[in-house]
Amino acid sequence: MQESSVFADTLTSSTYRLPRPARLSNGVAQATLTACAVMALVTTAHADVLTFELDNVYTDRGGLMTGQFTWTFEPGDFENGVGLFASLDVPHTSHGLEDLVITIETTQIEVSLDGSFHDDGVDITLVLVQPFSPDAPAALDLTPTESKYSIGGNGFIDGGFIGGAVALVVQQLAGDITSDGYVDVEDLDVLLAHWGNTVGADAWALGDLTGDGLVGPDDLDQVLNNWGSGTPPVGLIPEPLTLSLIGPVGMFLLHRHRG
């Protein structure tokens, strides 16, 4: 009866979870239940989130402008994403992120002071030579009429920029065993090839995504729950996670255990 209850919970839970061995009476039941849970998984569309930074953005007065922002987008529609700064340090002013109004587009970033003041203000435009993307840093257009600033506080100072770019902050993508920036069948293949193995430290490339030394259900959770995340390599046609794919995965796990 306990096994039936676990199976029902697995199928109806809004947050997908593989059953844990301690809750099952024997290993065969565990493998059977794992197979059924995988086949019952229903995936939903989700947005991707990447983090970018202002890299060596210097004003002509020697001030360093730093900051990081997230870019949230639907898969296949990067250019129409939404940007949000998590941190921003603007030189030549005491105003922080909470005082500023920021507009982020893939081709430029605009920063201004929230409100209108006679002797105080922030007006910055960073124009990029090409749109920022996950593929390569986007350099600032250093033409004085393009990337420029006007910052007030005891008088205004105006000027331009002498260098800088918007660059991707490289982070390990959850579920991306192959570290190619995309979670797909290649990651699943690696995980299944090492399923049940005890591995050493730093064994991400072998499928141990949780770092617990064992390639198992918790690692499979990460691959399946992040399926399709990231940017597909050039020329790759994304493969959706469907029952036609995860059905054989469940049967593989059952076969491995019985074998």
C-alpha positions in Angstrom: 0.0 0.0 0.0 2.9 2.3 0.8 4.3 1.8 -2.7 1.0 2.7 -4.4 0.8 5.9 -2.3 4.3 6.9 -3.4 3.5 6.2 -7.0 0.4 8.4 -6.8 2.3 11.2 -5.2 4.9 11.1 -7.9 2.4 11.4 -10.7 0.3 14.2 -9.2 3.0 16.3 -7.6 3.4 19.7 -9.3 7.1 19.5 -8.5 8.6 16.5 -10.1 10.5 14.3 -7.7 12.0 10.8 -8.2 11.0 8.4 -5.4 13.7 7.8 -2.8 15.0 4.2 -2.0 14.2 4.5 1.7 10.5 4.7 1.0 10.3 1.5 -1.1 10.3 -2.1 0.0 12.8 -3.5 -2.4 15.1 -2.6 -5.3 12.9 -3.9 -8.1 10.0 -1.7 -6.9 12.4 1.2 -6.8 13.5 0.7 -10.5 9.9 0.1 -11.6 8.7 3.3 -9.8 11.6 5.3 -11.2 10.7 4.2 -14.7 7.0 5.1 -14.3 7.9 8.5 -12.8 10.2 9.3 -15.8 7.5 8.3 -18.3 4.9 10.4 -16.5 7.0 13.5 -16.4 5.3 16.5 -18.2 7.5 19.3 -19.1 6.4 23.0 -19.5 8.0 25.8 -21.5 10.3 27.9 -19.4 12.4 31.0 -19.9 16.2 31.0 -20.0 18.2 33.4 -17.9 21.8 34.6 -18.6 23.9 37.0 -16.6 26.0 39.7 -18.4 28.5 42.2 -17.0 30.0 45.6 -17.9 33.5 44.6 -18.6 36.3 47.3 -18.2 33.9 50.2 -19.0 36.1 53.3 -18.4 35.2 56.9 -18.8 37.6 59.4 -20.4 38.1 60.7 -16.8 39.4 57.4 -15.6 36.2 56.3 -13.9 35.3 52.6 -13.9 31.6 51.7 -14.5 30.8 48.2 -13.2 27.6 46.1 -13.0 25.8 42.9 -13.7 22.4 42.3 -15.2 20.3 39.3 -16.0 18.7 38.8 -19.4 15.5 36.7 -19.4 14.3 35.3 -22.7 12.2 32.6 -24.3 14.2 29.9 -26.1 14.8 31.0 -29.7 13.9 34.6 -29.0 17.0 36.1 -27.3 16.7 39.6 -28.8 13.3 40.2 -27.3 14.4 39.4 -23.7 14.1 41.5 -20.6 17.1 42.9 -18.8 17.4 43.7 -15.1 20.5 45.0 -13.3 21.4 43.3 -10.0 24.2 45.7 -9.3 25.5 48.9 -10.9 28.3 51.3 -9.8 28.4 54.6 -11.8 31.6 56.7 -11.4 31.5 60.4 -10.7 28.2 60.2 -8.7 27.0 59.0 -5.3 23.7 57.7 -6.8 23.2 54.0 -6.6 21.1 51.5 -8.4 18.0 52.4 -6.3 18.0 56.0 -7.7 18.4 55.1 -11.4 16.1 54.3 -14.3 17.7 51.8 -16.7 16.7 50.6 -20.1 18.5 47.6 -21.5 18.4 46.6 -25.2 20.7 44.2 -27.0 22.2 47.2 -28.8 22.5 49.8 -26.1 22.0 50.5 -22.4 20.6 53.8 -21.1 20.9 55.0 -17.5 19.3 58.1 -16.0 18.4 59.6 -12.6 14.9 59.0 -11.4 13.4 62.5 -11.2 14.3 66.0 -12.4 16.8 68.1 -10.6 18.4 71.5 -11.4 22.0 70.7 -10.4 22.0 66.9 -10.2 21.5 64.2 -12.7 22.8 61.1 -14.4 22.4 60.6 -18.2 24.5 57.7 -19.6 24.2 56.0 -23.0 26.3 52.9 -23.8 26.0 52.0 -27.5 27.4 48.6 -28.6 29.1 47.9 -31.9 27.1 44.7 -32.2 24.2 43.3 -30.1 25.3 41.5 -27.0 24.9 37.8 -27.1 26.0 34.6 -25.4 28.5 34.0 -28.2 31.0 36.8 -27.8 31.6 40.1 -25.9 30.0 43.2 -27.5 32.4 46.1 -27.5 31.2 49.7 -26.8 31.0 52.1 -29.7 33.5 54.7 -28.6 32.4 57.3 -31.0 31.8 60.5 -28.8 28.3 61.0 -30.2 27.3 57.4 -29.4 28.6 56.2 -26.0 28.6 59.2 -23.7 27.7 60.5 -20.2 26.5 63.7 -18.5 26.6 63.5 -14.7 25.7 66.2 -12.3 26.4 67.1 -8.6 28.1 70.4 -7.9 28.1 71.0 -11.6 27.8 68.7 -14.6 30.6 66.8 -16.2 30.2 65.5 -19.8 32.3 63.1 -21.7 32.7 59.8 -23.4 34.2 56.3 -22.9 37.6 55.0 -23.8 36.9 51.3 -23.6 34.7 48.5 -22.4 32.2 45.8 -23.4 29.2 43.8 -22.4 30.2 40.2 -21.8 28.5 37.0 -20.7 29.3 35.9 -17.1 30.1 32.2 -17.6 28.2 30.0 -15.2 27.7 26.2 -15.0 24.2 25.5 -16.4 22.3 23.1 -14.3 21.9 19.7 -16.0 24.6 20.5 -18.7 26.9 17.5 -18.1 28.8 18.1 -21.4 29.3 21.8 -20.6 28.3 22.8 -24.2 25.8 25.4 -22.9 22.7 23.3 -23.7 20.8 20.6 -21.8 19.7 17.8 -24.2 20.0 14.2 -25.1 23.9 14.3 -25.1 23.8 15.1 -21.3 21.2 12.3 -20.8 23.4 9.8 -22.7 26.4 10.6 -20.4 24.3 10.3 -17.2 22.8 6.9 -18.3 26.3 5.6 -19.3 27.4 6.1 -15.7 24.1 5.4 -13.9 24.6 3.9 -10.5 28.4 4.4 -10.5 30.3 5.8 -7.5 32.6 8.5 -8.9 35.3 10.7 -7.4 35.4 14.4 -6.7 34.7 17.0 -9.4 32.9 14.3 -11.5 30.4 16.7 -13.1 31.5 15.4 -16.6 30.5 11.8 -15.5 27.0 12.8 -14.5 27.4 13.6 -10.8 25.7 16.9 -10.9 24.9 17.1 -7.1 28.5 16.3 -6.0 27.4 13.5 -3.7 29.7 10.9 -5.4 26.9 8.9 -6.9 25.3 9.1 -10.4 21.6 8.5 -9.7 18.1 9.9 -9.4 19.1 13.4 -8.0 21.3 13.9 -11.0 18.6 12.7 -13.4 16.3 15.3 -11.8 18.6 18.1 -12.8 18.8 17.0 -16.4 15.1 16.4 -16.9 14.0 19.6 -15.0 16.4 21.7 -17.1 15.8 20.0 -20.4 16.2 22.5 -23.3 17.8 25.2 -21.1 20.7 27.2 -22.6 21.5 27.9 -26.2 21.7 25.0 -28.7 25.0 24.7 -30.5 25.0 26.0 -34.1 23.3 23.5 -36.5 21.7 21.5 -33.7 17.9 20.9 -34.0 16.5 21.0 -30.4 14.8 17.7 -29.4 11.8 18.2 -27.1 11.5 15.9 -24.1 8.6 13.7 -25.0 7.3 10.3 -23.9 8.9 8.8 -27.0 12.2 9.8 -25.5 11.7 9.4 -21.7 9.8 6.1 -22.2 13.0 4.3 -23.2 14.9 6.1 -20.4 12.5 4.5 -17.9 12.9 1.1 -19.4 16.7 1.5 -19.4 16.7 2.2 -15.7 14.4 -0.9 -15.1 16.7 -3.1 -17.2 19.9 -1.8 -15.5 18.5 -2.7 -12.1 17.3 -6.1 -13.1 20.5 -6.9 -14.8 
